[in-house]
Amino acid sequence: MGSAGAKAMSALRGEAHAYLHAGGMNEWDTCAPVGVALAAGLYASRIDGSPCAFNQADVKMPDLLICRPELAETLLAAITAERMPGD
């Protein structure tokens, strides 16, 4: 699957627990998936837990997490632990 939107919607449809992208993309690739996910009651943020920000001077979205709300804390903790150097 090549589309970020299609991959993100797999979480919405219950076909995946989460959509995680850490490779960077443009905000127009993530804006609709984030909006639809939030409207459906899913969790969406950057992988550091900060909210996704759109209409910024820099249109790059470095990373994205979309998942069921009950998984967000666990996934963010696992991502943080994986990214910590020396652990």
C-alpha positions as a Markdown table, in Angstrom:
| # | Residue | x | y | z |
|---|---|---|---|---|
| 1 | Met | 0.0 | 0.0 | 0.0 |
| 2 | Gly | 1.6 | 3.3 | -1.1 |
| 3 | Ser | -0.8 | 5.8 | 0.2 |
| 4 | Ala | -0.4 | 7.3 | 3.7 |
| 5 | Gly | -4.2 | 7.9 | 3.7 |
| 6 | Ala | -5.0 | 4.3 | 2.8 |
| 7 | Lys | -2.6 | 3.0 | 5.5 |
| 8 | Ala | -4.0 | 5.3 | 8.1 |
| 9 | Met | -7.5 | 4.3 | 7.3 |
| 10 | Ser | -6.6 | 0.7 | 8.0 |
| 11 | Ala | -6.5 | 1.7 | 11.6 |
| 12 | Leu | -9.9 | 3.4 | 11.3 |
| 13 | Arg | -11.4 | 0.2 | 9.8 |
| 14 | Gly | -9.9 | -2.0 | 12.5 |
| 15 | Glu | -7.6 | -3.8 | 10.0 |
| 16 | Ala | -4.5 | -2.5 | 11.9 |
| 17 | His | -3.9 | -1.4 | 15.5 |
| 18 | Ala | -2.0 | 1.7 | 14.5 |
| 19 | Tyr | -0.4 | 3.6 | 11.7 |
| 20 | Leu | 3.1 | 4.8 | 12.4 |
| 21 | His | 5.2 | 6.8 | 10.0 |
| 22 | Ala | 8.6 | 8.1 | 11.0 |
| 23 | Gly | 10.1 | 8.9 | 7.6 |
| 24 | Gly | 8.6 | 12.3 | 7.0 |
| 25 | Met | 6.1 | 13.5 | 4.5 |
| 26 | Asn | 4.3 | 16.7 | 3.6 |
| 27 | Glu | 1.4 | 18.1 | 5.6 |
| 28 | Trp | -1.0 | 17.6 | 2.7 |
| 29 | Asp | -0.3 | 13.9 | 2.9 |
| 30 | Thr | -1.4 | 13.8 | 6.5 |
| 31 | Cys | -4.0 | 16.5 | 6.9 |
| 32 | Ala | -7.0 | 14.5 | 5.7 |
| 33 | Pro | -6.1 | 11.2 | 7.4 |
| 34 | Val | -5.6 | 13.0 | 10.7 |
| 35 | Gly | -8.9 | 14.9 | 10.4 |
| 36 | Val | -10.8 | 11.7 | 9.5 |
| 37 | Ala | -9.1 | 9.8 | 12.3 |
| 38 | Leu | -9.9 | 12.4 | 14.9 |
| 39 | Ala | -13.5 | 12.7 | 13.7 |
| 40 | Ala | -13.9 | 9.0 | 14.1 |
| 41 | Gly | -12.6 | 9.1 | 17.7 |
| 42 | Leu | -9.1 | 7.8 | 17.0 |
| 43 | Tyr | -5.9 | 9.3 | 18.5 |
| 44 | Ala | -3.5 | 11.2 | 16.2 |
| 45 | Ser | -0.3 | 13.0 | 17.1 |
| 46 | Arg | 3.4 | 13.3 | 16.3 |
| 47 | Ile | 5.4 | 10.3 | 17.6 |
| 48 | Asp | 6.6 | 12.5 | 20.5 |
| 49 | Gly | 3.0 | 12.9 | 21.6 |
| 50 | Ser | 2.7 | 16.5 | 20.4 |
| 51 | Pro | -0.3 | 17.5 | 18.3 |
| 52 | Cys | -0.1 | 17.6 | 14.6 |
| 53 | Ala | 0.2 | 21.2 | 13.4 |
| 54 | Phe | -0.9 | 22.3 | 9.9 |
| 55 | Asn | -0.6 | 25.5 | 7.9 |
| 56 | Gln | 2.9 | 26.2 | 9.2 |
| 57 | Ala | 5.8 | 27.9 | 7.4 |
| 58 | Asp | 7.5 | 24.5 | 7.1 |
| 59 | Val | 5.1 | 22.1 | 5.4 |
| 60 | Lys | 7.1 | 19.0 | 6.5 |
| 61 | Met | 5.4 | 16.5 | 8.9 |
| 62 | Pro | 8.3 | 14.5 | 10.3 |
| 63 | Asp | 6.2 | 11.7 | 11.7 |
| 64 | Leu | 2.7 | 10.6 | 12.6 |
| 65 | Leu | 0.9 | 8.1 | 14.8 |
| 66 | Ile | -2.8 | 7.2 | 14.4 |
| 67 | Cys | -4.3 | 4.6 | 16.7 |
| 68 | Arg | -7.1 | 3.7 | 19.0 |
| 69 | Pro | -7.0 | 6.0 | 22.0 |
| 70 | Glu | -6.5 | 3.2 | 24.5 |
| 71 | Leu | -3.3 | 2.2 | 22.7 |
| 72 | Ala | -1.7 | 5.7 | 22.4 |
| 73 | Glu | 0.1 | 5.8 | 25.8 |
| 74 | Thr | 1.6 | 2.4 | 25.4 |
| 75 | Leu | 2.7 | 3.0 | 21.8 |
| 76 | Leu | 4.2 | 6.4 | 22.6 |
| 77 | Ala | 6.1 | 4.9 | 25.5 |
| 78 | Ala | 7.4 | 2.1 | 23.3 |
| 79 | Ile | 8.5 | 4.6 | 20.6 |
| 80 | Thr | 10.2 | 6.8 | 23.2 |
| 81 | Ala | 12.0 | 3.8 | 24.7 |
| 82 | Glu | 13.2 | 2.7 | 21.2 |
| 83 | Arg | 14.5 | 6.1 | 20.3 |
| 84 | Met | 16.4 | 6.7 | 23.5 |
| 85 | Pro | 20.2 | 6.3 | 22.9 |
| 86 | Gly | 22.1 | 4.0 | 25.2 |
| 87 | Asp | 19.2 | 1.9 | 26.4 |
